Amino acid sequence: MSEPFDIETRWPELFEQLDDANRRAVVQALASSWHEGWIPNRDDVENLVDHARGAIDDAEYMRRAAAIVERHRGKPYAQFRLSEPYTER
């Protein structure tokens, strides 16, 4: 049996910053990725929460996401613009 998706219990301090609509949207986005096999980590959750509450813009969200990938994979990442999909070069 798989473990339950308990993202709000793992990092409640992140979700306290969101109103109900944004909280539901963030949880749904994270749950969708989890169902596809992604394992939640605090960096990704914090980044999405910060974007949802308006603390960072799209460009900062993407910069952070790319940096998180680099840290977690230990590989350099390609620079890209928001309009371009990420591809390793």
DRENPA-3360 file (N, C-alpha, C; in nm, 2 decimals, always signed):
BEGIN
1 = MSEPFDIE = +0.08/-0.12/+0.00/+0.00/+0.00/+0.00/+0.09/+0.12/+0.00 ~ +0.05/+0.22/-0.08/+0.13/+0.34/-0.09/+0.10/+0.44/+0.03 ~ +0.20/+0.52/+0.05/+0.18/+0.62/+0.16/+0.08/+0.73/+0.12 ~ +0.01/+0.78/+0.22/-0.09/+0.89/+0.18/-0.01/+1.02/+0.15 ~ -0.08/+1.10/+0.07/-0.02/+1.23/+0.03/-0.06/+1.33/+0.14 ~ +0.04/+1.36/+0.23/+0.02/+1.44/+0.35/+0.11/+1.57/+0.34 ~ +0.11/+1.63/+0.23/+0.20/+1.75/+0.21/+0.18/+1.86/+0.30 ~ +0.05/+1.89/+0.34/+0.02/+2.00/+0.43/+0.07/+1.96/+0.57;
9 = TRWPELFE = +0.07/+1.84/+0.61/+0.12/+1.80/+0.74/+0.27/+1.80/+0.75 ~ +0.34/+1.77/+0.64/+0.48/+1.77/+0.64/+0.54/+1.91/+0.66 ~ +0.48/+2.01/+0.60/+0.53/+2.15/+0.61/+0.42/+2.25/+0.63 ~ +0.35/+2.24/+0.74/+0.24/+2.33/+0.77/+0.27/+2.48/+0.76 ~ +0.39/+2.51/+0.80/+0.43/+2.65/+0.81/+0.42/+2.72/+0.67 ~ +0.44/+2.64/+0.56/+0.44/+2.69/+0.43/+0.29/+2.72/+0.39 ~ +0.20/+2.63/+0.42/+0.06/+2.64/+0.38/-0.01/+2.74/+0.46 ~ +0.04/+2.78/+0.58/-0.03/+2.88/+0.66/-0.03/+3.02/+0.59;
17 = QLDDANRR = +0.06/+3.03/+0.50/+0.08/+3.16/+0.43/-0.03/+3.18/+0.31 ~ -0.10/+3.08/+0.28/-0.19/+3.08/+0.17/-0.34/+3.09/+0.21 ~ -0.42/+3.16/+0.13/-0.56/+3.16/+0.15/-0.61/+3.03/+0.10 ~ -0.74/+3.00/+0.13/-0.80/+2.87/+0.10/-0.79/+2.83/-0.05 ~ -0.82/+2.93/-0.14/-0.82/+2.90/-0.28/-0.68/+2.86/-0.33 ~ -0.58/+2.94/-0.29/-0.44/+2.92/-0.33/-0.39/+2.79/-0.27 ~ -0.43/+2.76/-0.14/-0.38/+2.64/-0.08/-0.43/+2.52/-0.16 ~ -0.56/+2.52/-0.19/-0.62/+2.41/-0.27/-0.55/+2.39/-0.41;
25 = AVVQALAS = -0.52/+2.50/-0.47/-0.45/+2.50/-0.60/-0.31/+2.44/-0.59 ~ -0.24/+2.48/-0.49/-0.10/+2.43/-0.47/-0.11/+2.28/-0.43 ~ -0.20/+2.24/-0.34/-0.21/+2.10/-0.31/-0.24/+2.02/-0.43 ~ -0.34/+2.06/-0.51/-0.38/+1.99/-0.63/-0.26/+1.97/-0.73 ~ -0.19/+2.08/-0.75/-0.07/+2.07/-0.84/+0.03/+1.98/-0.79 ~ +0.06/+1.98/-0.66/+0.16/+1.89/-0.60/+0.11/+1.74/-0.60 ~ -0.02/+1.72/-0.57/-0.07/+1.59/-0.57/-0.07/+1.53/-0.71 ~ -0.09/+1.61/-0.81/-0.09/+1.56/-0.95/+0.05/+1.51/-0.98;
33 = SWHEGWIP = +0.15/+1.58/-0.95/+0.29/+1.54/-0.97/+0.32/+1.42/-0.89 ~ +0.28/+1.41/-0.76/+0.30/+1.30/-0.68/+0.24/+1.17/-0.74 ~ +0.12/+1.18/-0.79/+0.06/+1.06/-0.86/+0.14/+1.01/-0.98 ~ +0.22/+1.10/-1.03/+0.30/+1.06/-1.15/+0.44/+1.01/-1.10 ~ +0.46/+1.00/-0.97/+0.58/+0.95/-0.92/+0.68/+1.04/-0.86 ~ +0.65/+1.17/-0.86/+0.74/+1.27/-0.80/+0.73/+1.26/-0.65 ~ +0.85/+1.27/-0.58/+0.85/+1.27/-0.43/+0.87/+1.41/-0.39 ~ +0.78/+1.46/-0.31/+0.78/+1.60/-0.26/+0.91/+1.63/-0.18;
41 = NRDDVENL = +0.96/+1.75/-0.21/+1.07/+1.80/-0.13/+1.04/+1.94/-0.09 ~ +1.10/+1.99/+0.02/+1.06/+2.12/+0.08/+1.09/+2.23/-0.02 ~ +1.20/+2.22/-0.09/+1.24/+2.33/-0.19/+1.13/+2.35/-0.29 ~ +1.09/+2.24/-0.35/+0.98/+2.26/-0.46/+0.85/+2.31/-0.40 ~ +0.82/+2.26/-0.28/+0.69/+2.30/-0.22/+0.70/+2.45/-0.19 ~ +0.81/+2.49/-0.13/+0.82/+2.63/-0.09/+0.82/+2.72/-0.21 ~ +0.89/+2.68/-0.32/+0.89/+2.76/-0.44/+0.75/+2.78/-0.50 ~ +0.67/+2.67/-0.50/+0.54/+2.69/-0.56/+0.45/+2.77/-0.46;
49 = VDHARGAI = +0.46/+2.75/-0.33/+0.39/+2.84/-0.24/+0.42/+2.98/-0.26 ~ +0.55/+3.01/-0.26/+0.59/+3.15/-0.28/+0.53/+3.21/-0.41 ~ +0.53/+3.14/-0.52/+0.47/+3.18/-0.64/+0.32/+3.20/-0.63 ~ +0.25/+3.11/-0.57/+0.11/+3.12/-0.55/+0.07/+3.24/-0.47 ~ +0.15/+3.27/-0.37/+0.11/+3.39/-0.28/+0.16/+3.52/-0.34 ~ +0.23/+3.52/-0.45/+0.27/+3.64/-0.51/+0.40/+3.70/-0.46 ~ +0.48/+3.62/-0.38/+0.60/+3.67/-0.33/+0.71/+3.67/-0.43 ~ +0.70/+3.59/-0.54/+0.80/+3.58/-0.65/+0.72/+3.58/-0.78;
57 = DDAEYMRR = +0.79/+3.63/-0.88/+0.73/+3.63/-1.02/+0.77/+3.50/-1.09 ~ +0.72/+3.49/-1.22/+0.74/+3.38/-1.30/+0.89/+3.35/-1.32 ~ +0.96/+3.46/-1.35/+1.11/+3.44/-1.38/+1.18/+3.39/-1.26 ~ +1.15/+3.44/-1.14/+1.21/+3.39/-1.02/+1.17/+3.25/-0.99 ~ +1.05/+3.22/-1.01/+1.00/+3.08/-0.99/+1.08/+2.98/-1.08 ~ +1.10/+3.02/-1.20/+1.18/+2.93/-1.30/+1.32/+2.93/-1.26 ~ +1.38/+3.04/-1.22/+1.52/+3.04/-1.17/+1.54/+2.95/-1.06 ~ +1.45/+2.96/-0.96/+1.46/+2.87/-0.84/+1.44/+2.72/-0.88;
65 = AAAIVERH = +1.34/+2.70/-0.96/+1.32/+2.56/-1.00/+1.44/+2.50/-1.07 ~ +1.50/+2.57/-1.16/+1.62/+2.53/-1.23/+1.74/+2.50/-1.13 ~ +1.75/+2.59/-1.03/+1.85/+2.57/-0.93/+1.83/+2.45/-0.84 ~ +1.70/+2.43/-0.81/+1.66/+2.31/-0.73/+1.70/+2.18/-0.81 ~ +1.67/+2.18/-0.94/+1.70/+2.07/-1.02/+1.85/+2.04/-1.02 ~ +1.93/+2.15/-1.03/+2.08/+2.14/-1.03/+2.12/+2.08/-0.90 ~ +2.07/+2.13/-0.79/+2.11/+2.08/-0.65/+2.08/+1.93/-0.64 ~ +1.95/+1.90/-0.67/+1.91/+1.76/-0.65/+1.97/+1.66/-0.75;
73 = RGKPYAQF = +2.00/+1.70/-0.86/+2.06/+1.61/-0.96/+2.21/+1.61/-0.96 ~ +2.26/+1.72/-0.91/+2.41/+1.74/-0.91/+2.47/+1.76/-1.05 ~ +2.38/+1.81/-1.14/+2.43/+1.83/-1.28/+2.40/+1.98/-1.31 ~ +2.48/+2.04/-1.40/+2.45/+2.17/-1.44/+2.32/+2.18/-1.52 ~ +2.26/+2.29/-1.52/+2.13/+2.30/-1.60/+2.15/+2.41/-1.71 ~ +2.07/+2.39/-1.81/+2.07/+2.48/-1.92/+1.99/+2.61/-1.89 ~ +2.04/+2.72/-1.94/+1.97/+2.85/-1.92/+1.86/+2.85/-2.02 ~ +1.74/+2.90/-1.98/+1.63/+2.90/-2.07/+1.54/+3.02/-2.04;
81 = RLSEPYTE = +1.46/+3.06/-2.13/+1.36/+3.16/-2.11/+1.22/+3.09/-2.08 ~ +1.13/+3.17/-2.02/+1.00/+3.11/-1.98/+0.93/+3.05/-2.10 ~ +0.95/+3.10/-2.22/+0.87/+3.06/-2.33/+0.93/+2.93/-2.39 ~ +1.05/+2.89/-2.35/+1.11/+2.77/-2.40/+1.11/+2.65/-2.30 ~ +1.08/+2.53/-2.35/+1.08/+2.42/-2.26/+1.22/+2.39/-2.22 ~ +1.24/+2.33/-2.10/+1.37/+2.29/-2.06/+1.42/+2.17/-2.13 ~ +1.54/+2.18/-2.18/+1.60/+2.06/-2.24/+1.75/+2.06/-2.20 ~ +1.80/+1.95/-2.17/+1.94/+1.94/-2.14/+2.02/+1.95/-2.26;
89 = R = +2.13/+2.03/-2.26/+2.21/+2.05/-2.37/+2.35/+1.98/-2.35;
% end
